Amino acid sequence: MKIKKQTGLRGTLTVPGDKSISHRAVMFGALAKGTTRITHFLEGADCLSTISCFRKMGIEIERNQDQILVHGKGLHGLQAPSGILDVGNSGTTTRLISGILAGQNFSSEIDGDASIRTRPMKRIMAPLASMGADIISRNNNGCAPLIITGKPLHAVHYDSPVASAQVKSCVLLAGMYADGITSVTEPFLSRNHTEIMLNYFGAKVSSTGTSAAIYPEPVLEARDIVVPGDISSAAYFIAAGLLTPDSEILLKNVGINPTRAGILKVCRSMGADITLLNKNPEGEPTADLLIRTSSLKGTVIQGADIPTLIDEIPMIAVMAAFAQGTTIIQDAQELKVKESDRIAVMVDNLKRMGADIEGTDDGMIIHGGRPLHGAAIDSHLDHRVAMSFAVAGTICEGEMEIQDAQCVDISYPEFYKDLYLCGN
């Protein structure tokens, strides 16, 4: 994909449905009684992997033009899968479904693409094992393929060494099949979509500080779910609107859950002109975001803010390279175990553009304000890297060429079309 400089990005855009919420809606709908209707579902490759896995376990799921219908069979209604559960590139599918499978009365195997086979799964294997689960890594390397033999599970309290919604959700989902109250405490609060949605479906989940607890054997009832726009997908148009001269973009119905919306806090600290309109605080809070061209300055991003914006750091790094002054990103070692090592990949590609950036063990130091130029960018098949540099290409001088650009299909199949439309 080749990207050229633009000015005057204008228009109104509805970004795709939230990936995290789309995954969970299918999973919890499958475990509920009745038909769950999902509107604005993300038709990305990752979420389609979740649908495929549950179909293989006997759940009927219809994909209509404007709705997904999940015909749930209750908490104990899954069947032994008809073959290996292929999660594709989806870490969310892998880790959350493992918690569900651990408490079933059948065995299953989870596998995915080459990237998934390198993602760390010991972080879920350890707490599940403490609950009595039988989960092993086929290659004995703590990665997929995973073989899970369902067993009766015991309630535990798990102190997670990482602030990870996937780890927390895995334990809470296994806790539905345990013999008592299961709880998780994190070092910082990670995104809480699981807690919100499980309660909506009828489970009993309580949250205090960075801890969450779930009561066993809930009776989940089917629900109608309208998935808000994904703030991780909105991030690219937030950045494009702020950095491209003479721009004004309105993003409709974006999820602004505080455990996910750290990018808005960072943008404001950088001097961004962002106005929240039509705010709806119910359930998963949403708002329309009005983005106008701004002069950005460097900032410091660390600590409890990191889990609220971990997926947006590639885009933030690009913003920092165009901003005036120095931006420091730290406490973000989780970037090393995403679809790529995002610290190394962002540092390498931004240097190709002429940026003054250095990687650290847990983040980056970016001295912004240098003139940047187009370059040949290696996406490493990482959708967030590809989209971040596509935005950079609309701002820098010269032409940007992004290799393996279609990896954006993981989360935003219409991304390049939407970026082009905003500029025309």
N, C-alpha and C positions, 0 to 999 in steps of 0.2 A: 504494500500500500504506500503510495506516494502522497505526501501532504505538503501544501504550499501555504505561505503566509496569507492571512486574511485581516480585514478590518471590519468594524461595524457588525458584529454578531448580534442579531436581533430576532426575537420571536418568542412564542410560547410553546413549551414542550412538556409532555408527560413522559417521564422516564419509566423504564420497565419496573415491574413489581419487585418488591424486596426479596432477594434470594434467600436469606435466612428464614423469613416468614413463610415463603412459598414451600420450602423443604418441610417445615414443621407442620404446615397445614395438611399436607398429604399424609405425613406420618401419623399425626394425632387423629385425623379423619379416619384412617385405616383401623385405628384401635378403638374408635367410637362406635356406638350403636346408631345406625341410620345413615342417611346420605348427607355428607358435607359438601356444600357448594362453595367453590373458591373462585372469586372474581379478581381480575388483574394479576393472575398467576404469571410468574416469570417463565417464559418458554425458552429458557437457556438450557444448555447441555447438562449442567450439573443437576438441575431440578428434574429434568427428564430422566436422569439416572435413578433418582429416588422413586419416581413413578414406576419405572421398569422393575426395580427391586420388589416393590410391594405387589405388583401384578404377579410376579413369580411366586409370591406367597399366598396366592388365592384371592387377592383383593381386586374387585372390578373397579376400574377407574376409566371414566369417559372423558375425552378431550373434545369439547365443543368449541365453537368459534370464540365465545366470550366467557366460558366457564369450564372449570374442571369439576367433575362430579366423582366423589370418592364414596363408594358404597361400603361403609365400615362393617366389621363383624365383631366388634367388641374387643376387650383387652386380651382375651384368650382365643381370638378367632383366626389367627394366622395359621397357615399350613406350611409343612416342610417345603422349602423352595424346589422348584423344578429346574435344578441346575445351579451353577455358581451365580451369586449375586454380584453383578458387574456394576461397580460404582463409578466407572469412568475416571474423571479427574476430580471427583467431589470428596474433599476431606470431611465436609459436614455430613454427607450421607454415610460415609464410613464410620465415623465416630458415634453419631447418634444412633444409627441402626444397630451398632454393636451392643449398646445398652439395652435395647429392646430384645435382641436375639438371645442375650445372656439368660433371660428368664423363661424362654420357651421350652416346650417339651420335644424339641427336635434339634438336629444338628444342621449347620449351614456353613458355607464358605464364602468369604467376601474377597473380591479381587478387583483390580482396576488397571489404569494405564501405567506407563513407566514412571510418571511423576508420583502417583499414589504409592507405588512400591518403594518410594524413598521417604515418604512422610512418616514422622515418628508416631507410632501407635502404642508404645509402652506407657504413655501418659494416660491412656484409658485402660490398658491391660492390667496395670497395677491396682487401681481401685476396684475394677470388676473382680479381679482375683481375690481381693480382700473380702468381697461379698460372697465368695464361694463359686464364682463363675469359672467355667472351663474354657479358656480362650488362649490359643497359641498362635504364634507366627510360624507359618509353614517353613520359612527359610531361616528361622531362629535368629532374625536380625531386628526384631521389634517393629517390623513393617508388614504391610499386606504382601501376600495373601494371609488372611486370618481365618482360622478354623474355630468355630464356636459351637460347643456342645451344651445345649440348654440344661440348666440345673436349677433346683430350688435355691433362692438367694436369701442372704441374711442382711439385715439392716446394718449400716455402718455410719459413722461420721467420718468424712474424708477431708483432710486438710490438703488442698491442692497446691502444689508448689508454683503453678502458673495461673494467671488470670485468663482463663479460656472458657468461652461459652460452650465450646464443643465438649470439653472435659466435664464441665458442670452438668450439661444437659445429658450426657451419657450416663452419669451416675444417677441423676434424678429419674431418668427413664427406667433404668434398672430397678430403682427404688419402688416403682409401681408394682413390681413382682416380688418384693422382699417381704420379710416377716415382721416388719416394724417400721418406724419412722427413719428414713434415710436423709442425711444432710451433707452439705458441702460448704466449706469455707474457702474463699479465695484471698490472695494477697491484696487484690484490688477488685472492684466490681466489674465483671464482664457483662456483655449485652444480656438482657433479661427477657428475650422474646419467649423462651421456653416457659418461664414462670408465668408470664402474662397469659400465654395461649393455653397452657394446661389448666389454669384456673377457669378460663373462659369455657373450656370443654367440660368442666365439672370436677376436676381433680382438686385436691386440697394441698396447695403449695404456699408456704409462708416464707417471707424474706425479712431478714434483719441485718442491716449493715452489709457486709460482704458474704453473708451466709444465706443459704436457702435450704428448706426442708420439705419433704413430700411424704404424705401418708400413703400406705400401701393399698392395693386393690381398689383404685377409684373406678367408678362407673362413668365412663366418658360418653357424652351425648353429642350427636352430630350438630354442627353449627354452620351458619353462613359466614364466610370470611371474605372481606374486601382487603386485598393486600395493598398496603401503601407503596408509593414509589420508593425505590431503593436509594438511600442517601449515598451509598457507595457509587452507584451509577450517576447520581446527580453531581457528585464531586467533580467530574470532568467538565461539566458545563458550568459549574460554579467557578472553577479555575479559568476556563476559557472566557467567561463573561467578565471576570475581574481583570484579566491580563490583556485582553485584546482591545485596542483602542476603539472608542466610540461604540461600546456594546451595552445592550440591555436585554437580559434574558429573564423570562418568567418560567419557573419550574413549578408545575402543578402537583399538589397532593403528595408531598415528599414526607416520608417518615422522619420525625425529629425526636425519637426516643432518646432521652439523655445518655443512655448507655451506648448509643451509637453515633451521636451527633457532635462528637468532639471536633470534627472539621470546622463546624460553624464557630466554635470558640476560638480555634486557631486562626481562622480567617479574620475574625474581629480583632484579635491581638496583633494581626499584621496590618490592620487599617482598612479592612474590606468594607465596601458599601453593600450590605445585605439586609433586606427588609423582609420580615416574616408577616405574611398576610393570611387571613382566613384560618387562623389557628383552631385546631380541634383537639382538645386535651383527652378525649375519651379513649380508653383501651390503649392502642398504639397511637401516640399523638402524631398529628400531621400538620403541615402548613404549606402554603405556597411561598416560594422563595423568589424574591425580586433581586436580581444581581446586576450591578452596574460597574463599569470600568473604574478601577481604583489604583492608587499608587501604594504598593505594598512594601512593608519593611520586615526585616528579620525578626525572629522570635525564638523562644526556647520551648521545647515540647518534651515532657518527661512524666514519670510517675503515673499517677492514677489516670491521667488523660490518655495514656497510650492504648489501653484496651478499647477506648471509645472511638478510636480512629485508626486502628492498626491496618485496615485494608486501604485506607486513604493515604498512607504515608508516601507511596510512590508519586502520587499527584502532588502532595504537599512538597516533596523534594523538588519537583519541577518548579512549583510556584516560588520556592525559596531561591532557586537559581536566578529567577527573573526579578526578585525583590531587591531592595537596597539594604545592605547590612548583612549581618551574619545570623544564620539560623542553626540552632543546635538541636538535634534529635537524639535522645538517649533513653535507656530502659526499654529498647525496642528489639531485643534479641530474637523475639518471635519471628521477625522478618526473615531470619535465616532458614526457617523451616516451612515457608509458604510454597506456592507453586514453583517458585525459584528462590534462590538466596537473594532476596530483594535488596539487601544492603549492597552486596557486590555488584549486582546487575545495574542498579540505579547509579552507583558511583562510576562504573565503567561507561555506561551510555551517556551520562551527563558530561563526563570528561571528553567524550568524542565530540560533543557540541561546543566545547570550549569553556565549560563551567569550572569554577574553583571549588572542588569538593573533595573531602577525604572520608573514608569509611572508618568506623570505630568498631569495637567489639559488640556494641549494643546500639548502633545508630550511625549518624553522619554529622559532619560539620560542613556547612555550605556557606561560602562567602559569595553573596549574591551581587547582581548589578553588572557583571561582565557581559559584553556582547556575545550572544550565542548564535550559532549557525546550524543549519541542517546537517545531518549525518546519516550513515547507515546504522540503524538501530537493531540490535539482536533482542527480540522479545523473550527469548528463552521459553517460548510457548506459554508465557504468563500474561493472561488477559489484562491485568491491571497495569503491567508495564507497557503493553502495546497501546492502551488507551491514554496513558499519561503522556507518552511521547507523541501521539497523534495531536494532542492538545498543544504540546510544545511546538509542533510543526506549524501550527496556525499563527504562532507568535514570532518565531525566530526568522532570521534571514536565510534565504536559500531553501532548498528542497529537503524534506525529511523522508527517508525511506525506511519503512518498518518491515522487517523480515518476519515471516510466519504471522502475518497480521490477522488472520482469521481466527486466531485463538480467542478473540473477543466474543465468539459465539458462546463461550462458557457462561457468560453472565449478561451480555448485551448484544444480541445478534444484529440489531439495527443501528449500532453505534455510529459507523462511518456515514450512513445515510443521514442520521440526525445531525451530526456535526456539519455535514455539507449543507443541509437545509438551513441551519442557523446562520450560515455565512452567505446565503443567497435570498 
